[in-house]
Amino acid sequence: MGVPYFGAPFFVWPITTATVEDTPLANLQIAIVQVTAFQQNCTLMWDEDTKEGVVVDPGGDIDQIQAAILETGMKVTAIWLTHGHIDHAAGAMDLKEALDVEIIGPHKDDVPLLSGLEEQARMFGLEGAVRNCEPDRWLNEGETVSFAGHEFAVFHCPGHAPGHVVFYNQATKFAHVGDVLFAGSIGRTDLPGGNHDALIQSIKTKLMKWPDDIQFICGHGPASSIGKERASNPFLT
């Protein structure tokens, strides 16, 4: 895909494939802000014309995320969460209050994780630096979320976390899969709520049903495509 590993301050990945270049969806812009010691891919997605967009998984380093928002010129309308682990949701409440927007997602099965973020923080020696999170809206399989006409289907994909969701934009052949699937790997399942069999089931019955040319961003590391992972991911072949 020609998409390099993402580093500070952020990398902008415009989606301008031939199949959508004559539609409003060709204006979807994406930027990665790699945050915290977990090197998590906080993702900014916005419409090039209206500048309206969302922040996916603000895991921390809020000042860095806000600087990227300012540089892109985007107007954040919501925060979307893929799941409730500390590296993805630690900064959600602070960013919500700073931007006066709602937190949307993940699935309600992640209530224990999000209400236990402060306990997760203690496990990593970050006591006092993280707040428990209360989303404004939970997401379910089959729902859609959108901004500026860019519509994403919601898939509930438990395994890495019980309430993990992924966001799929069929029109632009793009998805954000959080920590479900990585380039050459899959999400870990040794954390509380993890289930290896459930994760493999989620990947094979949902993500692997998508076409090969779907490109995706994941929670850590470089982007990939469904076709590449179908052909060479050692956990799936």
Helices and strands as residue ranges (DSSP letters): E 11-14, G 24-27, E 28-35, E 40-47, E 52-56, H 62-72, E 75-80, H 86-89, H 92-99, E 102-104, G 108-110, H 111-114, H 117-123, E 144-147, E 150-156, E 165-169, E 174-176, E 181-182, E 185-186, H 196-205, G 207-209, E 215-217, E 224-225, H 226-232
